[in-house]
Amino acid sequence: MKRFRALVMAMALILGITGPAFSQFRFPMPEFESGYQHPEMLLPPPEAGMGLLDAVVLFCALSLTAFVVLKQRSRRTIFMIAIFSVLYFGFWRKGCVCSVGSVQNVLGALIPGSDVVPVVVLLFFILPLVFALFFGRVFCASVCPLGALQEIVAIHPVQLPRPLQTVLGLIPYVYLGLMGLSLATGAGFLICRYDPFVGFFRLGASFSMFLVGGIFLVAGIFIGRPYCRFLCPYGVLLGWMSRFSKWHVTITPAQCVQCRLCEDSCPYGAIKEPTPEDRPMPRRQGAKRVGLLLLLTPVIIAVGAWTGAASHQVLARLHPTVQLAGRIAAEERGVYTEMTVASEAFRSGSKTIPELYQEAQTAIQSFQPRSAWFGAFMGLVVACKLIALTTVRGRVDYEADRGACVSCGRCFVYCPVEEENASE
């Protein structure tokens, strides 16, 4: 009954939030050639004070979560911090500044001629990575509003097969690479354009994005954190830092008694089992396989670069100009009988269709060399994944996977040693 009530509450929350998405647009389309002169728009000054306050709250939340995860080991307190993060960073601050989206600002600043990254955005990018380097992915545990929202709705998550998790785990690298490609080609901020949860936090987005976000949340009831594990590009960077963390959450507070109760406790596949005494292959054979993969790595990268360059026309559809040109061309052929807001705005302007096609062709050509770099990056990722699957580190106890563990504390209550320490 508790799970059923929680499920009903979660569905009510989702329907209540997505309700505005079904409202109708009741205002007429603007007239682009009416001759009306818009008055000068007066914008309020940037909320620098609020931004610094958000950075302070972020630091305090990260510090508190690190203490709760490593010292107090309280799953309930972690969950309460998650609720606070959803309310404050999510609905109150409307998902901005977002550490996930800050990756775009930082990478974009590396491009010559780009804007300087604001200090607040830089803090939101650096602080979770620094904490991950020292304490593991405590940002993912309860501070990130995107992850916290998924943690709240994860009522009955189930474990996915390991091979499926491995394949889906490549998608965040694809997203990270596409984000860099989008910035390098002037296609804009990809994460902000397709963020599935910011529409909920801001109570305003297109119907398609509300639908995507709703699908993620409904799927999150049964699949633990689908966005965090299989899409979030910032999670890739956090995973890299967490692998080298000085301190990290452990499944048991003391010596493991090999009770095996924690085997199925983690819905995120972040628990590594002890290494079997009978290894799947002799050490020498495994070393030869790793050596072969190292020799094949340049070949895999080259194949990836060639594939990326050959796919540049498809990847160029990320660019808004290419998208608009494709829409205009389809309307000219009679594929579509109605115009979109973008196509109607273009037709009401002074730019001609041949000029638009020329701009789109220039954008497509700029994608070819950069798409090769994107393919090379993905080839390197695939090669590293194959090498990681081939190498096996010996373990005598159940351990948390430092790269995949989000420090949620779900495994705490399954450990009998935890209960013994709590009762003493």
C-alpha positions in Angstrom: 0.0 0.0 0.0 2.9 2.4 0.7 4.4 1.8 -2.7 0.9 2.2 -4.3 0.3 5.5 -2.5 3.7 6.8 -3.4 3.1 5.8 -7.1 -0.2 7.6 -7.1 1.5 10.7 -5.6 4.3 10.6 -8.1 1.8 10.3 -11.0 -0.3 13.2 -9.6 2.8 15.3 -9.4 3.8 14.5 -13.0 0.3 15.3 -14.3 0.0 18.4 -12.2 3.3 19.7 -13.6 2.7 18.8 -17.2 -0.8 20.2 -17.2 0.2 23.6 -18.6 1.7 21.7 -21.6 -1.8 20.8 -22.8 -3.1 24.4 -22.7 -3.9 26.0 -26.1 -2.1 29.0 -27.6 -4.9 31.6 -27.6 -3.1 34.6 -29.0 -2.8 35.4 -32.7 0.5 35.1 -34.5 2.6 38.3 -34.6 2.5 40.5 -37.7 6.1 40.8 -39.0 5.4 43.5 -41.6 2.9 45.7 -39.7 5.4 48.7 -39.4 5.0 48.7 -35.6 8.1 49.9 -33.8 8.8 48.1 -30.6 9.8 50.3 -27.7 13.3 49.9 -26.2 13.3 46.9 -23.8 14.5 47.6 -20.4 16.0 44.5 -18.8 16.6 44.2 -15.1 20.2 43.9 -14.0 21.6 40.4 -13.6 21.0 38.7 -10.3 24.6 38.6 -9.3 23.8 38.4 -5.6 21.4 35.5 -6.1 24.0 33.7 -8.2 26.6 33.9 -5.5 24.0 32.8 -3.0 23.2 29.8 -5.1 27.0 29.0 -5.2 27.1 29.2 -1.4 24.1 26.9 -1.1 25.6 24.5 -3.5 28.8 24.3 -1.5 26.9 23.8 1.8 24.7 21.1 0.2 27.8 19.3 -1.2 29.5 19.5 2.2 26.5 18.3 4.1 25.9 15.4 1.7 29.6 14.3 1.9 29.3 14.2 5.7 26.0 12.3 5.6 27.2 9.8 3.0 30.7 9.1 4.5 30.2 9.7 8.2 26.5 9.6 9.2 25.6 7.0 6.6 21.9 8.0 6.7 19.8 7.2 3.7 16.9 9.2 5.1 19.0 12.3 5.4 20.3 11.9 1.9 16.7 11.7 0.7 15.7 14.8 2.6 18.6 16.8 1.0 17.3 15.5 -2.4 13.9 17.0 -1.7 15.5 20.3 -0.7 17.5 20.4 -3.9 14.4 19.8 -6.1 12.6 22.6 -4.3 15.4 25.1 -4.2 17.6 24.4 -7.3 14.7 23.1 -9.3 11.4 24.8 -8.8 12.7 27.9 -6.9 15.7 28.7 -9.0 14.1 27.1 -12.1 17.1 24.8 -12.8 19.5 27.6 -13.5 22.4 27.8 -12.9 22.7 24.1 -13.8 25.9 22.2 -13.4 25.0 19.9 -16.2 24.5 22.8 -18.6 27.6 24.6 -17.4 29.7 22.2 -19.4 28.6 24.0 -22.5 29.7 27.4 -21.1 33.1 26.1 -20.1 33.8 24.2 -23.4 32.4 27.1 -25.4 34.8 29.5 -23.7 37.7 27.5 -25.2 36.6 28.5 -28.7 38.3 31.7 -29.9 36.1 34.8 -29.8 33.6 33.3 -27.3 32.3 35.0 -24.2 33.9 34.7 -20.8 32.3 32.2 -18.4 30.6 34.0 -15.5 32.1 33.2 -12.1 28.9 31.6 -10.8 28.7 29.3 -13.8 32.3 28.4 -13.3 31.7 27.6 -9.7 28.8 25.4 -10.5 31.0 23.5 -13.0 34.0 23.1 -10.8 32.6 22.5 -7.3 30.8 19.2 -8.0 33.9 17.9 -9.8 36.2 18.9 -6.9 33.9 17.2 -4.4 33.8 14.1 -6.6 37.6 14.0 -6.7 37.7 14.0 -2.9 34.4 12.3 -1.8 32.9 10.6 -4.8 29.7 11.6 -6.7 28.0 13.3 -3.7 26.6 15.9 -6.2 24.6 13.1 -7.9 23.5 11.7 -4.5 21.1 14.5 -3.6 22.4 17.9 -4.7 21.7 17.8 -8.5 18.0 18.6 -9.0 17.8 16.5 -12.1 19.1 13.4 -10.2 17.3 14.2 -7.0 13.9 14.4 -8.9 14.6 10.9 -10.4 15.7 9.6 -7.0 12.4 10.7 -5.5 10.3 8.9 -8.2 12.4 5.7 -8.1 9.8 3.8 -6.2 10.4 0.3 -7.5 13.5 0.3 -9.6 14.8 -3.0 -11.0 18.3 -3.9 -12.2 19.0 -4.0 -15.9 21.1 -6.7 -17.4 24.8 -5.9 -17.3 25.3 -6.1 -21.1 22.4 -3.7 -21.7 23.8 -1.2 -19.1 27.2 -1.3 -20.9 25.7 -0.5 -24.2 23.4 2.2 -22.9 26.4 3.6 -21.0 27.9 4.8 -24.3 25.1 7.2 -24.9 26.3 9.9 -22.4 29.6 9.9 -24.3 27.8 10.4 -27.6 25.8 13.3 -26.0 29.0 14.8 -24.7 30.6 14.6 -28.1 27.6 16.0 -29.9 27.5 18.9 -27.4 31.1 19.7 -28.2 30.4 19.4 -31.9 27.4 21.7 -31.6 29.5 24.3 -29.9 32.4 24.1 -32.4 30.1 24.5 -35.4 28.0 27.4 -33.9 24.9 25.2 -33.6 24.2 26.5 -30.1 23.7 24.9 -26.6 22.5 21.4 -27.2 21.8 20.6 -23.5 19.7 23.7 -22.9 17.7 23.0 -26.1 16.8 19.4 -25.2 16.8 19.4 -21.4 13.9 17.2 -20.4 13.4 18.5 -16.8 14.0 22.3 -17.0 10.5 22.6 -18.6 9.1 21.1 -15.4 11.1 23.4 -13.1 10.1 26.5 -15.2 6.5 25.3 -15.7 6.9 26.1 -19.4 8.2 24.2 -22.4 7.1 22.7 -25.7 4.7 19.8 -25.6 7.4 17.5 -26.9 9.8 18.3 -24.2 7.2 17.9 -21.5 6.4 14.5 -23.0 10.1 13.5 -23.0 10.5 14.6 -19.4 7.3 12.8 -18.4 8.6 9.6 -20.1 11.9 9.9 -18.2 10.1 10.3 -14.9 7.6 7.5 -15.5 10.5 5.2 -16.6 12.4 6.3 -13.5 9.8 4.6 -11.4 11.1 1.2 -12.6 14.5 2.1 -14.1 16.8 3.9 -11.6 17.8 7.3 -12.9 17.6 6.7 -16.6 18.7 10.3 -17.5 21.7 10.3 -15.1 23.0 6.9 -16.2 22.2 6.8 -19.9 22.2 10.4 -21.0 23.8 13.0 -18.7 27.1 14.3 -20.2 28.2 15.9 -16.9 27.9 12.5 -15.2 30.7 11.3 -17.5 33.1 14.0 -16.0 31.9 13.2 -12.5 32.5 9.5 -13.0 36.1 10.2 -14.2 36.8 12.3 -11.0 35.1 9.8 -8.7 37.3 7.0 -9.9 40.2 8.8 -8.3 38.4 10.0 -5.2 40.4 10.1 -2.0 37.4 9.0 0.1 34.4 7.2 -1.2 31.2 5.6 0.2 31.5 2.0 1.1 28.7 -0.6 1.2 29.5 -1.7 4.7 30.9 0.5 7.5 33.2 -2.3 8.7 34.5 -5.6 7.4 32.4 -7.4 4.8 30.8 -10.6 6.2 30.0 -11.9 2.7 26.3 -12.2 3.5 25.4 -11.3 -0.2 22.4 -9.2 1.0 23.6 -6.2 -0.9 23.8 -8.0 -4.3 20.4 -6.8 -5.5 20.2 -3.6 -3.4 21.6 -1.2 -6.0 19.3 -0.5 -8.9 22.2 1.4 -10.7 24.5 -1.6 -11.2 27.2 0.0 -9.1 28.1 -2.9 -6.8 31.1 -5.1 -7.9 31.0 -8.6 -6.7 34.1 -10.5 -5.4 36.3 -12.0 -8.0 35.7 -15.7 -8.4 38.6 -18.0 -7.6 38.4 -19.5 -11.0 39.3 -16.7 -13.4 37.5 -16.7 -16.8 40.9 -16.8 -18.5 44.6 -17.2 -17.5 46.4 -13.9 -16.6 48.8 -14.3 -19.6 45.9 -14.8 -22.0 44.2 -11.7 -20.6 47.4 -9.6 -20.9 47.7 -10.7 -24.6 44.1 -9.6 -25.2 44.7 -6.2 -23.6 47.9 -5.8 -25.7 46.0 -6.6 -28.8 43.3 -4.0 -28.0 46.0 -1.4 -27.3 47.4 -2.1 -30.8 44.0 -1.9 -32.3 43.1 1.4 -30.6 44.6 3.7 -33.3 42.6 1.6 -35.9 39.4 2.0 -34.0 40.0 5.7 -33.6 40.7 6.0 -37.4 37.5 4.1 -38.2 35.5 6.3 -35.9 37.0 9.5 -37.5 36.1 8.2 -41.0 32.6 7.3 -39.9 32.1 10.7 -38.3 33.3 12.6 -41.4 31.1 10.5 -43.6 28.1 11.3 -41.4 28.6 15.1 -41.4 25.5 15.8 -43.4 23.4 13.9 -40.9 25.1 15.5 -37.9 24.7 19.0 -39.5 21.0 18.8 -38.8 21.9 19.9 -35.3 22.4 23.4 -36.7 19.3 25.6 -36.6 20.0 27.0 -40.1 20.2 23.6 -41.6 17.0 22.6 -39.9 15.2 25.7 -41.2 16.6 25.2 -44.7 15.3 21.6 -44.6 11.9 22.7 -43.5 11.7 25.4 -46.1 12.7 23.0 -48.9 10.1 20.5 -47.7 7.4 23.2 -47.8 8.5 24.3 -51.3 8.1 20.7 -52.5 4.6 20.5 -50.9 5.6 18.0 -48.3 4.1 20.3 -45.6 1.0 22.4 -46.3 1.3 24.4 -43.1 4.2 26.6 -41.9 5.9 26.5 -38.5 6.6 29.7 -36.5 10.3 29.6 -37.7 9.4 29.1 -41.4 6.7 31.8 -41.3 9.1 34.2 -39.6 11.7 33.5 -42.3 9.3 34.1 -45.1 8.2 37.4 -43.5 11.8 38.6 -43.5 14.1 40.0 -46.2 16.4 37.0 -46.7 15.8 35.0 -49.8 15.5 31.2 -50.0 18.7 30.9 -52.1 20.6 32.9 -49.4 19.2 30.5 -46.7 20.3 27.5 -48.7 23.8 29.0 -49.2 24.1 29.6 -45.4 23.0 26.0 -44.7 25.5 24.6 -47.2 28.3 26.6 -45.5 27.2 25.2 -42.2 27.2 21.6 -43.5 30.7 22.0 -44.9 31.9 23.3 -41.5 30.6 20.0 -39.9 32.8 17.7 -42.0 36.2 18.2 -40.2 34.6 18.6 -36.8 32.5 15.5 -37.3 35.7 13.6 -37.9 37.0 14.7 -34.5 33.7 13.6 -32.9 34.0 10.2 -34.5 37.6 9.9 -33.3 36.5 10.7 -29.8 33.8 8.0 -29.9 36.4 5.5 -31.3 38.6 6.3 -28.3 35.7 5.8 -26.0 34.8 2.4 -27.5 38.4 1.3 -27.3 38.7 2.2 -23.7 35.4 0.5 -22.9 36.7 -2.7 -24.5 40.0 -2.6 -22.6 38.0 -2.0 -19.3 35.8 -5.0 -20.0 38.9 -7.2 -20.6 40.8 -6.2 -17.5 39.6 -7.7 -14.1 40.9 -6.4 -10.8 40.9 -8.9 -8.0 38.3 -8.3 -5.2 37.6 -10.2 -2.0 34.6 -8.2 -0.9 31.6 -6.5 -2.4 32.7 -3.0 -3.4 31.1 0.1 -4.9 32.0 0.9 -8.4 33.5 4.4 -7.9 32.7 5.5 -11.4 29.1 4.4 -11.4 28.1 4.8 -7.7 26.0 7.9 -7.1 26.3 7.7 -3.3 22.5 7.3 -2.8 22.9 5.1 0.3 20.4 2.5 -0.8 22.8 -0.3 0.1 23.2 0.9 3.7 20.0 -0.7 5.0 20.8 -4.1 3.4 24.1 -4.5 5.4 23.7 -6.4 8.7 27.0 -4.9 9.9 25.4 -1.4 9.5 22.5 -2.4 11.8 25.0 -3.8 14.4 27.0 -0.6 14.4 23.8 1.5 14.7 22.5 -0.5 17.7 25.8 -0.2 19.6 
